[in-house]
C-alpha cells in the first residue's frame, strides 16, 4: 500500500508560542548534528532528520532499484554531508539530497533490501519551533514492497483537489482551469506595495464567477488562496481536472522599457521540443496525455505521442488566443502593441490541453497598475476574457467534426 505523509506547517506549529512563530521562515535548515541514519536493534533502521522548523513532507518508496524518498517543503541541506548523515553503510547503502523542484527538496535512501516505514512522525518543540522527523524502517517481503512502490499523486504540487478523480465528462462538458500566477512564498512582481499574486487571485476569482454565471463552463482554480503551487503542479492539476482549456494569469513588472497593456501567450514552436522533454521528465506518464498511459514508454515513444497531440492542440491554443484578444480589445483593453506572442512558459507545456498565459498588464506601467487595482476594471476585463473563452468554445465545437475527419 502506498503511503503519503503531508504535514502542513500551520497544523504542526499550531501550538508554538507567538514569539517562535514570528521567527520562522519558509526555509527549514537541516541540522547535521541532529541528523543520522543507523541500523539498530531487532532489525530496525532509524532515520532522524533535525530541522530548524516544521515543514510539510511526504514519504514514499520506489522499486528497481529499491529506494525510500522523502520530499520536504523546503529544507536547506547546506552543511550536511552524505558521510555525516550515513556514517556507516548497512541496510541503507547510500544517500542523496538537495533541491528537487521550486520550493521543494528531496532525500533519497538507497536500500540494500526491502524496507518499509513502521513509524513516521515529526515532533516540534513548543518553545523553539525546531522539529525532528523520525522514520523507523523494518524489513518487508519483496512482493509487499513492490506492490506499494511508486510516486504518489503530487499532493501539494497539484493541490488536494487534484487528488480526487474527476467525474466522467459528458460530451458537452467544458472545463476551464484558471491559474492565478505565483502564490505563497512566491509573490511575483511587486510594485508600490502591490503583489502580483494577490491581484491575479482577484482576477481569477472574478473570471471564475463570470464563467459560472454563464452556465456554460465548469471552473477549477489551481489555487483559491495565498499558497504556493509549483509550475509542474499547475499543469498536473489541469490534467486531473480534465481541462478543456488552461489559462494562467500574470501581471509582470519590467525594470527597463515601457511595456504596457494585455498580452496573450501560446507555446513557442522552438520551445515544443524542450516542453516534450520536460513533460516526460517531470510528470507522471500515466497522466500527461489523456487516454494514454505512457508509464511503460521510453522517451522517444513518449516524445512522438506528445508531438502528435500538439499538432491538434497548438492551433486550438492559437485560436483561443485570438478569440480572447478580440474580446479584450472590444472591452477597451488596453492591449499591448503586440498582443499575440509566443514563449516557452512551463505552464503552457501541456500536450493535449489548449493553454494560454495572459499578461493582464504590467505593474511597472502606472496606467496598468491603476487599472489592476480598480475592482470595476478587473470585473470588466474578467467578463471580457470570459466572453472570449465562450466564443472560442463555440467556434472550437463547430470545427471539431472537421478535425476528426
N, C-alpha and C positions, 0 to 999 in steps of 0.2 A: 504494500500500500504506500502511495506517495504521501509525503508529509510536508507541510509548509508552515513555518513559524514566522509571523509578521507581528512585531511589537511596535506599536505606534508610540512615539515619544510622549505625546500628550497623555497617554494612558499610563505608560511606565513611570513617568515623572509626576503623576498627579499628586502624590503625597510629599513631594520635595518642598522644602521651605522656599518662600518667595525670594529670599536673597540668593539662594543657589540657582534658582531658575533664571534669574536675571543674568547670570554669568555664562549661561550656556550659549554655545554657537551651533551652527548647522553641521559642524565637522567634529566628529569624535576622534580623539587621539588614542592610538593603541599604546599601552604601557608595556614595554618589553619585560620589565621586572615582574609583572603580574601575569604574563602570558606564557603558557607552556603546554606541550603535548607529551604525554608519557603513558607507558603501559604500567598498569597497576595489578593489584591482587585480583584473584578469581577471574582472570582473563579479561578484565575491563580496561579499556583505553580511555583516558580522560583528556579532554581539550578544555583549556581555560584561557580566555581572552580578556585582559583587563582593558577597560575603556574609560576615557575621561567623562563620558556621559552615556546615558542610554540612547540607543538608536534602533530604528526598525531593522529587522534582519529576517532572512529566510534560510532554511536548510533543506537540501535535497541531495540525492546521490545518483551517480552515473555508472554505467557498466561498460566494459570494453574500451579502455581499462577501468578498473574499479576506482572510483573517486568519491569523496564527500565534498560538497560545495556549500559554502556559507557566503551569502551576499549581505553586505552592510550598506546602510544609507546614513551617512558616508563615513568611512573610517580612514584616518590618515596613518599609514604604516611607516612613516619616516622614523628611522632609528631602530626598526625591527629587522633582524636578520633571520634567515631560514635556520641557521645553526642555533640561535638563541631560542627560537620557538620550538624546534625539534632537536634537542641536544643529542639524541641517540635514535637512529632508525630502528624501527621494530615493526609493529603491525601497520604503522604509518611510515612509509618509506621515504617520502619527500613532501615538501610543502611549497606552495607558490602563493603570492598575494600581491595586490596592487589595484589601481583604478580599473574599473570594468566598463561602466557606462557613465555618462554625465550624472553626477550626484551619487554614484554607487561604486563600491569597491568589492573585491571578491577574494576569498581564501579558498584554496583547493588543497585537499589532502589526498595524496596517492596512497592507496591501500594495498597491502600485501595479500589480504584475504577479505572475504565479505564481512563487513562490519556495519551495523545499523544502530542508530541512537536508541538508547533505552531511557534517556532523560535529557531534556533540553530546557534550559532556563536562564534568564537574565535577571540578576539581582542588582538593585540600585540603592546606593547609600543615601538615606534620607537627608543627611547633613551636607554632604559634598556633591551629590549628584553623580558621583563616579559609579560605573557599572561593571559587572563581571558576568560574562557569558560562560556558561558551563555546559558541555555536551559530553555525556557518557556513551561510549560505543561498546557494543558487545558483539560477539561472533554470531553470524547468521547463516542460514542454509543458502547455498548458491542460488537455488531456484527462487527463494523468497527475495533475495537481494535483486535478482534480475527482474522479477515481476514488478517491483516497485521503482525500478530505475527510470530516470528521465527528468528533464527540467519541467517544473510545473508551469502553468499558465502565468504570464507575467502579472503577478497580482498588483504590485504597486505601480508598475510602469503603465499598464493598461487600465488601471483603476479597477476597483472591485466590481463595478457594473459590468465590465467586460468579461468577468469570470462566469457570468450567468449565460448559459447557452441561449442564443436568440430564438424567439419563436419562429416556426417555419413561415417564410414570407409568402404572401399571396402574390399572384402575378401583377396585381395593380398596386402593390405597396410601394412606397417611396420613402426611403430612409436617408436623412441628411445628417451627417456628423459634423458638428461645428466645433472648431478647435480654437479656444481663446489662447493666444500665444503666451508663452512664459508662465510664471506662477511660482508660488512658494519662494525658495531661496533665489530664484532667477527673476528679477524684477523687469527685465527687458530694458528698453530705453527709459531714461528718467530726465525730466525737464521741469524746472520750476516746482519741484516737489511732486509732480505728477508722474505716476509709474505706468508704463505701457501695460503691464499685466492687469492692473485694475481697470483701465479703460477698455481693454479688449474683452474682459469678462462682462462688462456692462453692455458692450455692443453685441456680444454673443447672446446674452440673455434677451436683449431686445429682438434680435434676429430670430431666435428660437420662438419667442412669443408670436411674432408676425407669421411665421410658418405654421405654427399650431393653430392660430386663428383662422388660417385659410382652409383648414380641414383637409389639405391635400398632401401633407407630409408628416412623417414621424421624425422626431428630432432627438438626437443624442449629443450631449456636450462632453468633451474629453475631460473637462473639469467644471465643477459647479461652484467652486470656492477657491481660495488662495492656496493652492497646493502645487507641488512640483510633479510634472509628468514628463518622462523622457520623450525625446523625439521618436524613437522607435516605438515606444509605448502608445503614442498617439495614433500611429499607423496600425498597430495591433488592435486598438480599440475599434477603429473603423471596420476592420475585418470581422471582429467579434460581433459587432452590431449589424453586420450585413449591409453596409452602407452602399447607397446608390450614388452618393456624391459626398466628397470630403472637402471642407472649406476651413482653412487656417487663417486667423485674423491677426494682423500685426499693425504697428504704427511706430516705425523706427525713427531714430534721430541721426542726422549726419553732421559730422564735425566740419565738413567742408562742402561747399556747393549750396545751391538754393533749391533743392528738390522740394516739391510740394504736390499735393493732390493725390488722389487714389490711383493705385496701380494693381493690376491683376497678373499674377504669375502662373505659368504652367511649367512642367518639367522640360528642361532644355534637351534637345536631341543629343548633344555631346555629353550630357550627364546620364543618359539612359544606361550605358554600359556599366558605369560606376554604380548606378542605382540598383541594377540587377545583381551585381556582386554584393552590394550592401544588404539587399533583401535576403540573399542566400546565406549570408554570414550572420546576420543579426536577428532574424525572425524564425519562429517555429515553422518548419517547412510544411507542416500539416495545415497551416493557417494562411500562408501568404498568397495562395491562389484558390479562390472559391471553387469547390467542386473537384479539386485535385489534391491528393495527398502526396507531397513531394519528399516526404521524410526519408524515403529509400533511394532517392535520386542523387546522382552525383552533380557537381557544379555545372558541367556542360549541359546536361539534360535540363536541369533547373533553369539555366540561363536561356535556353532555346524556348522553353514553355513560357517564361516570363516575357520574353521579347514578342512572342506571338500574341500574348494577351495585350501588350502595349500597342500593338498595331491597331486594335479596336479602341482602346481606352484613350490614347493620345489625341486623336481627332475629336473625340467626345469632350475631352477636357478643354480643348481649344474652342469648341462651340459653346461650352458653358461659360468660358471666359468672355467670349464676345457678347453673349446674352446679358451677363452681369454688367459689363462695361456700358452697354446701351442703356440699361435700366438706371444705372448710377448717373450717367450723363443726363438722362431725362429728368432726374430729380434735382438737378442743379449742381451735382458733384460737390466740390470741384474735382476735376480729374487731372492727373499728371499729363504733361505734353505728349508722353509716350505711354499710354495706359496699359498696353498689352505687351508683356515681356515674358522671357523665359529664364529659368535659373535651375541650379541643381539642389534646391532645398530638400532636406531629408524628408520632410513631411509630405513631399509630392511623389515619393518613390513607389507608392502602391501600384502594382501592375494591373489590377483589374477593377480599380475604383477610380473614376474620374476625380481628379484632385486639383484644387486651386489654392493659392496663397494670395490673400488680399492685403495690400498695404493700404489701410483706410486713409492714411495721411502720414505726415511726418511731424513728430513732436518738435523737431528743430525749426519748423515753419510756424511763425506766430499765428498765421491765419488758420492753419490746420489744428494747432494746439487749442485755439479758441473754439473751433468747431467741435473738436472731440470732447471738450469739457462741457459742452452745451447739451443737456439731455434731449432737448427738442430736435437739434440737428442729428444726434445719434439715432433717434427714433425714425426720422425721415430717411436717413441713409440705410438703416436696418430694413425698413419697409421696401426701399428700392432694391436692395440686394435680394430680399425675399421674392419680389416681383420677377427679377431676373432669373432666379432659380426655377420658379414655376414656369416661366416662359421657355426656358431651356428644357425642362421636363416634358412639356407638351411637344416641342419640336423633336426631342430625342425619341419619344414614343412613336411619333409618326414615321420616323426613319428606321425604327428597329426592324420592321419586316424586310426592308431593303437590305439591311446589314446581314440578316440571316440568310438571304438568298445568295 
